[in-house]
Amino acid sequence: MKKLIALIAVLIFTVSAYAQHTFKATVKDAKTNQNIPGVTVKVLGTGIASVSGTDGFVILNSIPSGKQVIQFNYTGFKIRTDTLSFPMEQAVPMQIVLEPAGKEEELDEVVVSATRGSRTIDNIPTRVEVIAGEELDEKGNMKPGDIRMMLAESTGIQTQQTSATSGNSSIRIQGLDGKYTHIIRDGFPLYSGFSGGLGLLQIAPLDLQQVEVIKGSSSTLYGGGAIAGLVNLVSKKPTEERQLNFLLNGTSALGLDVSGFYGQKFKKIGVTVYGAYNHGTAYDPSNIGLSAIPKFNRFTLNPKLFVYFNEATTLSAGLNTTIEKRIGGDMEYIKGNGNAQHSYFEKNKTQRYSSQVELDHQLSDNEKLVFRNSVSYYNRSIGLPDYLFSGIQLSTYSEANYSRKGEKADWVAGVNLLSDRFKEDRNSNAALRSYNYTTVGAFVQNTWNLTEKFTVESGVRGDYHNDYGFFFLPRISGLWKINEHFSTRLGGGLGYKAPSIFTEDAERVQFRNVLSIDVANTKAERSYGANYDVNYRTTLFDDKIGFSLNQMFFYTQINNPILLVPASGGSLAYVQPNGNIDTKGMETNAKITYSDFKLFIGYTLADVNQHTDGNTTVYPLVSKHRLNNVLMYELEDKWKIGAEAYYFSKQRLNDGTNGKSYWTGGLMAEKLWEKFSVFVNFENLTDTRQTRFDTIYTGPITNPVFRDIYAPVDGFVVNGGIKFKL
């Protein structure tokens, strides 16, 4: 009888031990007592996880008996962990309150999407830099009409102006041409080829949640073109609390920016709308008779609709619309006083329409399917005296991907189809440079937590291009969290770029006399590269001073680079000589915080060289040495005051000469109240202008031949305005 009782007791204990239980909770903001949707809740050490709904409610099923550690994680709040014993009696859901994070903690918990996952920036093996929150807001004050300054003030990134009179610019990462940088918006490639020429000038920051930058080859993630790096623009999403923001900005150069953003999430519907009007007045601070800032008028409207069918399925559909007229050149001509002595102009007319549709379906707590499609229509004309270049680019992108989160490993796999068709208008007897590209790709990526301290991310992509064949693109990166102060990352991969006529060199001459590419005798540009960085973070003097240091080393080599060279009859032809382009160097970023002060110091060394037929030359328009220095004083919700200084070393120019080194500096201030703020920015206080120490053109002003633009041409400009939050 005793044995029978003992056996029953053992069975009861065993059943109890393996019983599965349920946990219910409602997650709230400790400060506002509002429900928090989207909180990730998981049982540590298991694969059990879920996300809180719009009412903050979350439920976890199949929890084993015994003590379990429940973690609550949401961007902008401190991570909370609770140890609970199961089974537990729950007549009503537990009330869980999350404390808002401090500024340093908030930075650590930024979730990035550029790597196709949803991990926080502190837990991704691939090195990602994020501009978000207050930093994004502060940089937006300096140039509210576009994102050039926002990117240019980061280490390792340089914006290259390609037109002296119209301001057209591109992004250079680690010294490589802008054509090697891939710009995407919410995962959609919308700014490449012909449509990339004015991309930086037509993207405003007000409707952006964050900007993510991956330096080095990212072709495995998003296909061809991302040899130098990737810039992912992440749009704001609707929240239950209404977002209604307005910005009004004016400049001493008689520029005007008016923009507004509205976003709100209802029960089954969410909506965001961004609208803007940007105006520029022709401006010539050097009195040379040519515009340093062109006259332009731009209208932007970006509506987006979100449909929440249920907790698992969301459909979003949006439209980006931009219409702009821009004219630079002779100031008298722009004013309407053109004659034989004042006849030079450069006119740009653009129409940009792009749609984005995304269906996100959660198969389970750990599995998700995403379907994406975009269609982009871009119509641009470039007019000069006796010359016109115009055409239409129509591109589409479709993707389906599956992702799975596990206790030890995350997976994402997908397929995509990209079409890119450019049709040039017949404006002369010259041969047309139209093309029609189609690329089919498939990719798979794995992020594996080998241990608590060591994570490996690996991936592979296969792309087939209708003109340039098949590309196999592996990549791998690793993160080692050595201790609470030190961590290090190492990563590398392969990349490729399908050649097209749309390069910085061709944009610089408005594509005039540029011949089409001989596809039959041209190969795709291929690359390989790697980054290695070390991070150190600590506090000093009883946590009064915060200090962090990131030291990165990089190397990228591009084989079979396409170069634009003079040809017979005054034409310019693309050739592919034997050789390569390589860039090697380092980036140093230091941050020191004390009380309400922050000091950022950045240094970039970029040694870029072109190797052709055994000869080596320094690659043009690259500052080998750059310094970024920013000091901020911030009294929370009251004041922001900042000072900055930037140094650019000498750059080799395309004509074989060297440009001069220079410094620029600036000051900004913002006074904040609960619902609005007033800001002012003094840009380029030193009035550094290329026209002060060098020329920007040769020949007569009626037919100028422009030299490389390597320094500012607009000089000292003051801008200021007001922002409302209603």
N, C-alpha and C positions, 0 to 999 in steps of 0.2 A: 504493500500500500504506500509506503514511504517513497519507493522508487517511482511509482506511478505519479504521485504528487510532484516529485522532483522533475519528472519528465514533462508534465504539464506546465510547470513553472518555466522551464527552459524554453518550451515552445512559445509560451506567452511572451517571454522576454525577447525571443528572436523575432516574432511578429512585430512587437513594439519597436525593436531596433530598426527594422527595415520598413516600417510604416511610412507613408508619404503624407505630408501635411501641407496646409495652405496658409499663406501670409497675406494680409491685406493692410494697406496703409493709404493715407492721404497726405501728400507732400505739400508743405506751405512755405512761403517766404517769411522768415522770422521777423523781418523789418516791417512788411506791409500786411502780413497775414493772408496774402493772396495765394490761391492754388498755383502750383508750378507744373505746367505740362512738359513732357519730354525728358524727365529725369530718368537716368539709367539706374535701375535697381537690380542688384545681383547678389547671389549667395556665393561668397568667395570659396574657391576650391572646388566648385562645381560648374556645370554649364548652364545653371538655372539663372535666367535674367529676364527682365521685362522693362518696359518704358511707361511712365505715367501718362495718362490721357489728358484731355483738355481740362478735366475737372481735378487734376492732380492725383486721381485715384490709380493705384497700381495693385496688381495681384500676382503672387508667385505661387505656382503649384509644384507638387511632387518634391517637397522639401523633406529630406531624411530626418529621422528623430535625432535628438541630442542637441548639443550646443552648435549653433551656426552663426557665422558672421555675415551680416547683411550690410552691403555698401550702397550709399546713395550718392550719385555723381551728376552734377550739372554745371555747365559753363557759367562762370561768374559767381559761384557759391563754393564754400568750403566743402570738401568731401567729408561725409559723415559715415561712420561705421557703428553698428550696434550688434552686440552679442546677445542672442536670444536662445532660449531653450524650447525645443519642440518635443512633444506636442504642447501647444499653448492655447488657452481659451481666449477666443476673440469674439465677443458679442458685437463689437463695432470695430471698424478699421482703426489702426493706430494713427495718431497724429504725429507726423514727422516734420520738424521745422529745420530749414537749412539757413545757415548764416551766410550773408554776402561775403565774398572773398575780398581780401586786401588786393592792392594793385599788383603786387608781385605774384600772388597766388592766382589771380585772374589770368595773367599772362601764361602761366604754366598750364592752365586748363583750357586754352584755346584749342578747339577741335578743327582740324584741317581736312579739306576734301581733295586737295590737289593730287594726293597719292591714291585716290580712289577708295580709301578707307574712311573710318570715322574715329581714328585715335586722336588723343591729345598731342599737341606739339612736343611735349616732353617724352612721349613714348613711341615716336616714329623713328625707325632706323634711317630713313631717307631724310637728309637735312632740308628743312623747310623754314623759310623766313616769313613771318606774318606781320603785316601792317594792319592793325585793327584798333577798335575802341577809340580812346582818346588820341592816340598817335595819328590815326586816320583823320580824326576830326581836326587836329592841329595842322596837319599838312594840307588839308582841304581849305583852311583859311588863307593859305599863302597863294594858291592858284585854284579858285573854286571852279573854273571853267574846264579844266582837263587834269590828267594825272601825270603829266611830265615831271613836275617838280617832286611829286610824291615818290616816284621811282628813282629819280636822279640823285636824291639825297641819301640813298642807301649805298653802302659799300659794295664795290664790285659792279655797280650799274652806272652807265653813262648814257645820257640822251644825246644823240647826234643830230644836229640840225642839218637838213639836206637842202633847204632853200633859204637863201639870204633874205629874200623879200616876202615870202609867204609863210615862213616859220615851220614848214613840214619837218617832222622829226621821227626818229626811230630809236629803239632801245638797243643798247649794246651791253651784253653781260660778259664779264671777264674779258673785255676787249674785242669780242667777235662781232661781226656785222649783224645788223638788226634782222636780216633775213634768217638768221639761225636762232632767233628767239620766237617761241610759239606763245601767242596770246590767246587765251580762251576765256569764256564767260560762263560760269556755272557748268563747266564741263563741255561747252559747245565751242568749236573752233570758228570764230566769226571774224577774225582780224588777220588774214593772211593774203598773200598775192597782191593783186591790185587794191583790194579793200584795206590793206595794211598801211598804205601810204600816208593817210591822214588819221589813222586809228588813234594815236596818242592824243591828238588835238580834239577828238570828238567823244571822249569818254570822260564824264564828270564823276566826282567822288561821292556826291550826296546820297545816291541810292546804293552805295556799296557797303556791305557789312564788314568785309575785310579783303585784303589783297595778299595772295600767297605766292611766294617766289621759290622755285627750285632751280638752283644753279648747277650746270652740268647736264649731260645728256638725259633727256626724259622721253626719248622716242618710244621706249618700251611702254610707257604709260599712255601716250596720246598720239603715237605715229610720227611720221616724218616732220621735219622742221624744228624740232626741239633739241638741236645739237648744243647750243649754248645754254639753254635753260627754258623754263616755263613760267609764265605769269598767269595765274588764275584769279579772275575777278569774281568775287562771290557777292551776289546781290542780296539785299535785305529781304527777309521773309515776313509775312504778316504775323502779328502777335495779337493776343486777346486784348491787350491794352492798345488803344489807338495810337498810331504814330502819325503826326501831322507836323512836318517841318518845312520851314521856308528860309531861304537865304537870299539876301540882297547885297551885292558887292559892286563897288566902283573903284576905278584906278586913276592914277594921275595921268596915265596915257589915254584917258577918256574911253576906257573899256567898261563894260557893264555885264553883270551876270545876275540873272533872276531865275531861281529854281525852287521847286517844291516837291515834297515826297509825302505820300499818304499810304498807310498800310494798316490793315485791321483784319483780324480773324473772327468770324462768326461761327455758328454751330457747324454748318456744313460747307460754308463758303469762306474764302479768304481773298483779299485783293491788295495789290500794291500798284501805285501809279506814280511815275516820276515824269515831271515836265520841266523844261528849261528853255530860256532864251539867253543867248550869249552874243554880245556885240563888241566889235573892236573897231577903233578909229585908226586910220593910217597914222603912223607915228615915226618920226625921224629925229631922234635925239642928237645925232651927229651932224645934222645939217649938210648931208652929202647929196640930198635930193632923192634918195631911195628909202622906201619904207623898211624900218626894222620890225615893226608890227604891222600886219596888213589890215585892211578894212574888211570886216566880215560880219555876217549875220547868220546865226545858226539856231535852228529850232529842233528840240528833242522831245519825244513823247514815248515813254516805255510803260504801257499797262500790262499787268499780269494777273491772271485769275487762278485761284487754287480751289479745287473741289475735293472735300474730304468725304469720300463715300462711306468709310467706316474707320475704325482704329487702325486698320491694316493697309488701306488703299488711299492714295492721294494722286490726283491728276492736276498738273499745272500747265498753263498755256500762256505764252507771252509774246509781245511784239515790240521790237526795238526799232524806232524810227528816227532818222536824223536827216535834215535837209539843210544845206549850207551853201552860201555864195561867199567867195573869198577873193580879194584882189590885192595884189602887192605890186611894187614897181616904182615908177617915177611918181613922186608926190603930186606934181602938177597934173599929170594925167588922171590920177585917182580923184583929184578934186574937180575934174571936168574941164581942165584947161589944157588938154592935150594939143600938141602941134608938132611940127617937124623936129623941134629941139626936145620935146617932152613926149615921147611916143612909146617908151618901153613899159610893158605890163606883164603880169603873170596872173591869169584868172583860173580859179578852181571852182567848179560847180559839182556838188556831190548830192546824191540821194542814196540813203542806206536804209534798207528794210530787211529785217530778219525776224523769223518766227522761231520760237522754241516750245516744244511740247515734251513733257516728261510724265511718265506713269510710274509710280513707286508703289510696289506691292510687297507687304511683309508676309512671307510664307509662314513664318513661325517667329518665336522670340529671337532666333539666331540666324534666320535665313531671309533673304530679300531679293526681289527681282526688280530691275529698273529698265525701262524702255525710253529711249530718247530720239527725238528727231528735230532737225532745224533746217530751215531753208533761208538762204541769204541772197538778197538781190542788191547789187552795188553798181551804181551808174555814176561815172566821173568823167569830167572833161577838163583838160589843161590847155589853156589858150595863151599863146605868145604872139607878138607881132608876126604875121605871115606864117604861123604854125598852129596846128590844132591836133591834140592827141585825145581820143575819147574812146570809150568802150563800156561794155557791160559784163560784169562778173556775176555768174549765177552758180552758187555752190550749195550742196546739201550734205547733211551728216545724219546718219542713222546708227543707233547702237542698242544692243541688248546685253545686259550683264547680270550675273548672278553672284551674290556674295553670301558668305557664311562666317559667322563668328563662333569660335570655339574656345574652350578653356585654355588651350595651348596655342592654337593657330587660327588665323583668319585667312579666308580664301576669297578671291574675286576673279571671275573669268568672264569673257565676253567676246562678242564679234561686232564689227562695225563696217560701214560702207560710206566712203567719202567720194563725192564728185565735185570737180572744180572746172568750170567752163568759162573761158574768157573769149569774148567776141569783140574784136576791134572794129570800130567804125571806119568806113572808107573816106578818109579826108585828103588823100593824095594818091599818087601813082606808085608809092612804095609798097613793097610786099607786106601783107598783113601779118601780125604777130599773134594771131588767135591760137588757142589750144583747148584741148578737151581731155582732162585727166580723170581717171577713176582708180580708186584704191580700195581694196578689200583687205581687212585685217582681222586677226584673232589674237587674244592675249589671255594670259593667266598670271596671277600674282599670289604669293603666299607670304604671310607675316607670321613667324614662328617664335614663340617665347621658349627658347631653349632652357633658360633658368629665369629666376626673378630679376637677374641683372643683365642677361644677355639675350638680345632679340635679333633675328635675321630676317630680312625682307628680300625675297628673290622673285624675279619675274621673267617672262619671255613673251615676245610678240613675233608674229609672222605677218608681213605685209606684202601684197602683190599689187604692183603699179602697172597700169596698162602700157606705159611707154618705157619704163626703166626696170621692170622685172621684179624678182622676189628678194625680200630682205628678212634676215633672221636677226632678231634684236634681243639678246639677253641682258639682264642687269642684276646686280646684287648689292646689298648694303647691310651693314651691321651696326648695332648700338650696344655699347657696353657701359652700364652704369656702375662705375668702379666703386663709388661710395656716395654719400650724400652731397659731396662737394664736386667730385669729378665725374665726367662722362665723356665718351669719345665715339665718333662715328667714322666709318670708312665705307665708301660706296663708289660704284663705277658701272659703266655700261656702254653699249654701242648705239649709234644713231645714224640717220641718213637725211638727205634733203634732195627732193626732186627739183632740178633746175627750172627756173622760169626767168623771164626778163625783168621781173620786179625785184630790183636790188637797190641798195643805197646809191650806188654809182649811177644807175640809170635814172633814178628819181632826181638826182642832183642836176641832170641835164634835161629833165622833163621828158625822157625817153626819145628825145630828138636824135635821129640818125642811128638809133640802136637797132641792129639787125636781129632777126629772130634766131632762136637757138637751133642748131643742126642736131636734132634729136638722134638721128641715125649714128652720128659720130660722137655722141656725148654720153657719159655715164653719170649716174647719180653721185652726189658727194656723200662720202661715208666718213664716220668719225668714231673715235673711242676716247674715253676720258675717265678721270677719277677725282674724287674729293676726299680729303681726310681732315677732320677737325677735332679739337679738344675743347671741352667746356669746363670752366671752373666757376663756382658760385659759393659765396660765403657771406657772413655778416661779421662785423668788427665792433669792438668797443661796446659790448653789451647790447648788440643788435642795433646800435645807433646808425651805423654805416653799412649799407649793402654794396657788395662788389661782385661783378660777374665779368668773365673774360671768355671770349670765343676766338680761337685761333684756327684758321682754315688754310689748307694748301690745296691747290688745284692744278690739273693738267688736262688739256684737250688737244687732240690732233685731228685735223680734217684732211683727208686724202682726196685727190682729184678736185680741188676747188675750182669753181667757175669764176673766171676773171674777165672784166670788160676792158678791152684794149683798142687803140686806134687801128682802123683798117683802111683800105684804099678808098679813094673818093670822099674822104672826110667822114666815113661811117665809123661806127663803133661796133665791134663784134665780140661775142663771148667765146673764149677759148679755154681749153683745159690742159695746161702744160703739165709735164711731169713734175711732181713735187707735192708739197703739203703746206698747210698753215698750222702752226701750233701756238697755244697760249699756256703759259705757266706762271704761277705766282702765288700770292697769299693774300688773305684778308684778315685783319685784326679788328675786333670789336670789343670795346670795354665800356662798362656802365657802372657809374658810382652814384649812389643815392644817399642823401643825408637830409633828414627832416623833410622839408618841402622842396628840396633841390634835387635835380637829376643832371648828371653830366654824361654825355655820350661822346666817345672818341673812336673814330674809325680810320683805318689805313688800308689802302689797296695797292698792291704791287702787281702789275699786269705786264708781263714781258711777252709780246706777241710778235712773231716773226713769220715771214713768208719765204719758203724754200722752193726755188724754181730752177730746174736744170743745173743743180749744183751751186747755185748762187743764193745767198741769204740776205734779205733786206728787212728792215724794221717795218712792221705793218702800219699803215697810215691811220691818223686820227685816233690814237690811243694815248692817254696820259699814263705813262709808266708808273708814276707815283701820284696818289691822291690822298688827301686828308679830309675827313669829315669831323667837325666839332660842333656839338650842340649843347647848350646849357639851358635848362628849364627850371623855372620857379613856378610852383603850382600850389595855391591855397584852395583846397577842395571846394568846389561849387562857388568860388568867389573870383579868383584871379588865375590867369596863366600868362607868364612872361617868359620869352625865350630869346636867346642870342645864338647866332650860328656863324661859322666861318669855314670856308672850303678852299682847298688848294689843289691846283691842277699843274702838273709838271709839263715840260715842253712836249709837243706832239709833232711827229713827222707828217708832213703834208703830201698830197699826191703829186705836187710839182717838184718834189725833192728837197724843198726847204723845210725849216723847222719853225713851228709857231712858238710864241713866247709863253713862259709859265705865268700864272696869274693866281690871285686870291679874289674871292668874293665873300661878302658878309651880309648879315641881315639881322633885323630885330622884329619881334612880333609881340603883341599883347592882346589879351582878351579879358573883358570884364563880364562875369556871369551873374545872372539872376535866375529865379526859378523857371521862368517861361521864356526868357530871351537872353541873348548875349550880344555884346558889341566888340568887334575886333578890328585891329589895324596891323598892317604888315609893311615893313620897310625892306624891300627886296633890293639886293645889290647896292648896299650903302656906299661901297667904294666906287660906284659908277664905273665898274670894269666893263669896257667895251672893246671889241676887236678893232674898231675903227680908231681907237685912241693910240694903239701901238702897232697897227698893221693895216693893210688894205683888204677889202672884201671883193674887189673886182678890178679888172683891167679893161682897157679899151674905152671907147666913148660911152657916155651915159645912154645914148640912144640904142646901143647894141652891146651892153656890158657882158664880159666873160667873167663869171663869178669864180672866185677862189674858194677853197675849203673854209667852212665856218667852224672854228674850233673854240671860240670864246663867245660870251654873250654879245648881242648886238643892240639889245634894247636898253641896257644901262640901268640906272637907278629908277625904280618905279615904286610908288606907294599905292597900296590898295587897302580898303577898309569897308566894313559893312556891318550888317546886323542879321542875327539868326533868331527865328521864332520856333518854339515848340508848343503847340496848342493842344 
